Amino acid sequence: MKFPIGFQPEGVQQDTPAPPAAVREAAPAKESVVLVRFPACRIPLSYYNDRFDLRPGDIVFVEGKYEGVAGRVEKVSTSFKIRLEDYKKVVGVADTRVRGAFRQAGGHLITFDRAVLPYRQALSWFRPVPEEDGFYVNYEDAGFPLKELGAWPFSPEIMERGVDHYSENKVVYLCLDGTKGRALVEGSHIYEVEFTLTEGRISDLVCDCPCGYHCKHEAAALLQLRETLAVIAGRYSDILRESLYFAAVSKPVFFSFAMDGDADVTLTLS
């Protein structure tokens, strides 16, 4: 029996999620020296790569001055003689290969297939994906209803900033698998928000930004969640009842990454 997303009756086990699509780091690595161009740099820079099978056009992340900045590979050389201590390394590559169908959801595109754009793949578009996240997480909250904005645990100032982030479409990715939700929110960096949605109540709400309290990124993610669930209820409720899963990606981010990469995508207008 299937149940609406965000709701899980007592004693019923959630379906086991499908395994995420493979990320590029799992492909056989080919040692290389690559030229990478960054938006703020006049000339491409050279980096050593021993972790990925890189090709011209790939979006990568590196050590050093441009750490955390996405660059694009211009040239790959597999014949070289270098001193390793003279070179910074490529530490991450964006997996832009997308296969599957998306539907319209306001400023976002939405899929109900776990394999189409899983969380870790979306994360790879913005930062290197670690094998382990290295975070200590502790939950101590009773939760609050998603529909009652007045019950949300944000100060007026934080809520105002969250509304700004939401209005500016800075929630670039959002997914909900059964009761567990995650979001990527654009700020000075890309921040990861996690939450649980059970019977209309939000709990276990955390963000990896350095605030240490409920923040604007969390507020923006919840506002986007409300909007997306409303769109789903009006257009795709039958699909959701079958999948118990959705992932939504902002249109500008999708077209910047996936459609510029090796994508095989069906867009459904409804």
C-alpha positions as CSV (number, residue, x, y, z in Angstrom):
1,M,0.0,0.0,0.0
2,K,1.2,3.5,-0.8
3,F,0.8,6.5,1.4
4,P,1.1,10.3,0.7
5,I,4.6,11.7,1.0
6,G,5.5,13.1,4.4
7,F,3.1,10.6,6.0
8,Q,4.1,7.2,7.3
9,P,1.6,5.2,9.4
10,E,3.0,3.5,12.6
11,G,4.4,0.1,12.0
12,V,4.7,0.5,8.2
13,Q,8.2,0.3,6.8
14,Q,9.1,2.9,4.2
15,D,10.0,1.4,0.8
16,T,13.7,0.9,0.3
17,P,15.0,3.8,-1.9
18,A,16.5,2.9,-5.2
19,P,20.3,3.2,-5.3
20,P,21.4,6.6,-6.5
21,A,22.9,7.1,-9.9
22,A,26.6,6.5,-10.2
23,V,28.7,9.7,-9.9
24,R,31.7,10.4,-12.0
25,E,34.2,9.7,-9.2
26,A,33.3,6.0,-9.5
27,A,34.5,5.8,-13.1
28,P,38.0,4.5,-13.8
29,A,40.5,7.3,-13.2
30,K,43.0,8.4,-15.8
31,E,46.0,10.4,-14.6
32,S,46.3,13.7,-16.4
33,V,47.3,17.3,-16.3
34,V,44.3,19.5,-17.2
35,L,43.9,23.2,-18.1
36,V,40.9,24.7,-16.2
37,R,39.3,28.0,-16.8
38,F,37.6,29.9,-14.0
39,P,35.2,32.8,-14.4
40,A,37.4,35.4,-12.6
41,C,40.7,34.3,-14.2
42,R,42.0,35.6,-17.5
43,I,44.0,32.5,-18.4
44,P,43.4,28.8,-17.8
45,L,45.4,27.1,-15.0
46,S,47.1,23.7,-14.8
47,Y,46.1,21.0,-12.3
48,Y,47.1,17.4,-11.7
49,N,44.3,14.8,-11.7
50,D,44.5,11.3,-10.4
51,R,40.9,10.7,-9.3
52,F,38.7,11.2,-12.4
53,D,38.3,10.3,-16.0
54,L,38.2,14.0,-17.2
55,R,37.2,15.3,-20.6
56,P,37.2,18.9,-22.1
57,G,34.0,20.6,-21.0
58,D,33.8,18.9,-17.6
59,I,33.1,21.1,-14.6
60,V,35.6,20.6,-11.8
61,F,36.7,21.8,-8.3
62,V,40.3,22.2,-7.3
63,E,42.6,22.8,-4.4
64,G,44.3,26.2,-3.8
65,K,43.3,29.7,-4.7
66,Y,40.2,28.7,-6.5
67,E,39.0,26.2,-4.0
68,G,35.2,26.0,-4.0
69,V,34.9,27.7,-7.4
70,A,33.6,25.7,-10.3
71,G,35.9,25.7,-13.3
72,R,35.6,24.2,-16.8
73,V,38.2,21.8,-18.2
74,E,39.7,23.2,-21.5
75,K,42.4,20.6,-22.3
76,V,43.4,17.2,-20.9
77,S,46.9,15.8,-21.3
78,T,47.7,12.2,-20.4
79,S,51.4,12.5,-21.5
80,F,53.4,14.6,-19.0
81,K,56.4,14.9,-16.7
82,I,55.8,17.0,-13.6
83,R,56.9,17.5,-10.0
84,L,53.7,16.7,-8.0
85,E,54.7,19.3,-5.4
86,D,54.4,22.0,-8.0
87,Y,50.7,21.2,-8.8
88,K,47.5,21.6,-7.0
89,K,45.0,18.8,-7.6
90,V,41.5,18.4,-9.0
91,V,39.4,17.3,-6.1
92,G,35.9,17.0,-7.5
93,V,33.9,16.8,-10.8
94,A,30.3,17.7,-11.5
95,D,28.2,14.7,-12.7
96,T,26.1,16.5,-15.3
97,R,24.8,13.4,-17.0
98,V,21.0,13.4,-16.5
99,R,18.6,10.7,-17.8
100,G,14.9,10.9,-17.3
101,A,11.7,13.0,-17.3
102,F,11.0,16.3,-15.6
103,R,7.7,18.2,-15.2
104,Q,7.0,21.9,-14.6
105,A,6.8,23.2,-11.0
106,G,6.9,27.0,-11.0
107,G,10.5,28.1,-11.1
108,H,11.7,24.5,-10.7
109,L,11.6,21.3,-12.7
110,I,10.4,18.2,-10.8
111,T,11.0,14.5,-11.2
112,F,9.4,11.6,-9.3
113,D,12.1,9.1,-10.2
114,R,14.9,8.6,-7.6
115,A,17.4,7.7,-10.3
116,V,17.1,10.8,-12.4
117,L,18.8,13.5,-10.3
118,P,19.6,12.1,-6.8
119,Y,20.9,14.4,-4.0
120,R,24.6,13.6,-4.2
121,Q,24.6,14.1,-7.9
122,A,23.0,17.6,-7.6
123,L,25.5,18.4,-4.8
124,S,28.4,17.6,-7.1
125,W,27.4,20.5,-9.3
126,F,28.4,22.9,-6.5
127,R,31.1,21.3,-4.4
128,P,33.2,18.1,-4.2
129,V,31.1,15.3,-2.8
130,P,32.9,13.8,0.2
131,E,32.8,10.0,0.9
132,E,31.7,10.9,4.4
133,D,30.1,14.2,5.4
134,G,32.1,14.6,8.7
135,F,29.2,16.4,10.5
136,Y,28.0,15.7,14.0
137,V,24.2,16.1,14.0
138,N,21.9,16.3,17.1
139,Y,18.2,16.8,17.0
140,E,16.3,18.3,20.0
141,D,13.0,19.8,18.7
142,A,9.4,18.9,19.0
143,G,8.7,20.0,15.4
144,F,6.2,22.5,14.1
145,P,3.4,22.5,11.4
146,L,4.6,23.3,7.9
147,K,1.4,25.1,7.1
148,E,1.5,27.5,10.1
149,L,4.2,30.2,9.3
150,G,3.6,31.7,12.7
151,A,4.8,28.5,14.4
152,W,8.1,28.4,12.5
153,P,11.2,28.9,14.7
154,F,12.7,31.9,13.0
155,S,13.1,35.5,14.2
156,P,11.4,38.2,12.1
157,E,14.8,39.2,10.7
158,I,15.8,35.7,9.7
159,M,12.4,35.0,8.2
160,E,12.6,38.2,6.1
161,R,16.0,37.0,4.8
162,G,14.6,33.6,4.1
163,V,11.8,35.1,2.1
164,D,14.3,37.0,0.1
165,H,16.3,33.8,-0.7
166,Y,13.1,32.0,-1.6
167,S,11.9,34.8,-3.8
168,E,15.2,35.0,-5.6
169,N,15.0,31.3,-6.4
170,K,18.1,30.4,-4.3
171,V,16.7,27.0,-3.3
172,V,18.4,25.4,-6.2
173,Y,17.5,21.8,-5.3
174,L,15.0,20.1,-3.0
175,C,14.1,16.5,-2.5
176,L,11.8,14.5,-0.3
177,D,12.1,10.7,0.0
178,G,9.3,9.4,2.2
179,T,9.6,11.6,5.3
180,K,13.2,12.7,4.8
181,G,14.0,15.9,3.0
182,R,17.1,17.7,1.8
183,A,17.8,21.0,0.1
184,L,20.6,22.9,-1.4
185,V,20.4,26.7,-0.8
186,E,22.6,29.3,-2.5
187,G,24.3,31.9,-0.3
188,S,27.9,32.9,0.0
189,H,28.4,29.1,-0.5
190,I,25.9,26.3,-1.3
191,Y,24.4,25.2,2.0
192,E,22.8,21.8,2.8
193,V,19.5,21.8,4.7
194,E,18.0,18.6,6.1
195,F,14.6,18.0,7.7
196,T,11.9,15.4,8.4
197,L,8.3,15.9,7.3
198,T,5.8,13.6,9.1
199,E,2.0,14.1,9.1
200,G,2.5,17.8,8.1
201,R,5.0,18.6,10.8
202,I,8.6,19.6,10.3
203,S,11.3,18.3,12.6
204,D,15.0,17.5,12.6
205,L,15.6,20.8,10.8
206,V,19.3,21.6,10.4
207,C,21.7,23.5,8.0
208,D,25.4,23.2,7.6
209,C,26.0,26.9,7.6
210,P,28.0,28.4,10.5
211,C,25.1,30.2,12.2
212,G,24.4,27.5,14.8
213,Y,20.7,28.4,15.0
214,H,17.7,28.2,12.7
215,C,18.7,30.3,9.7
216,K,17.6,31.9,6.5
217,H,18.6,28.9,4.4
218,E,16.2,26.7,6.4
219,A,13.4,29.2,6.1
220,A,13.9,29.5,2.3
221,A,14.0,25.7,2.0
222,L,10.7,25.3,3.9
223,L,9.0,28.1,1.8
224,Q,10.1,26.2,-1.4
225,L,8.8,23.0,0.1
226,R,5.4,24.5,0.7
227,E,5.3,25.8,-2.8
228,T,6.4,22.6,-4.4
229,L,4.0,20.5,-2.4
230,A,1.2,22.8,-3.4
231,V,2.1,22.4,-7.1
232,I,2.3,18.6,-6.7
233,A,-1.1,18.5,-5.0
234,G,-2.7,20.4,-7.8
235,R,-1.0,18.6,-10.8
236,Y,0.8,15.4,-9.8
237,S,-0.7,13.9,-6.7
238,D,-1.4,10.6,-8.4
239,I,2.3,10.3,-9.4
240,L,3.4,11.2,-5.9
241,R,1.3,8.5,-4.3
242,E,3.1,5.9,-6.4
243,S,6.6,7.2,-6.0
244,L,6.7,8.6,-2.4
245,Y,9.5,10.7,-3.7
246,F,10.2,13.9,-5.6
247,A,13.2,16.1,-6.5
248,A,13.0,19.6,-7.7
249,V,15.8,21.6,-9.3
250,S,15.7,25.3,-10.2
251,K,15.4,25.9,-14.0
252,P,18.5,28.2,-14.3
253,V,20.7,25.7,-12.5
254,F,19.3,22.8,-14.5
255,F,19.9,24.5,-17.9
256,S,23.3,25.7,-16.8
257,F,24.6,22.3,-15.8
258,A,22.6,19.4,-17.2
259,M,21.6,20.8,-20.6
260,D,25.1,22.0,-21.1
261,G,26.4,18.5,-20.4
262,D,25.6,15.0,-21.6
263,A,21.9,15.1,-20.9
264,D,19.0,12.9,-22.2
265,V,16.0,14.7,-20.7
266,T,12.3,14.7,-21.4
267,L,10.5,17.9,-20.3
268,T,6.7,17.5,-19.8
269,L,4.6,20.7,-19.8
270,S,1.5,20.5,-17.7
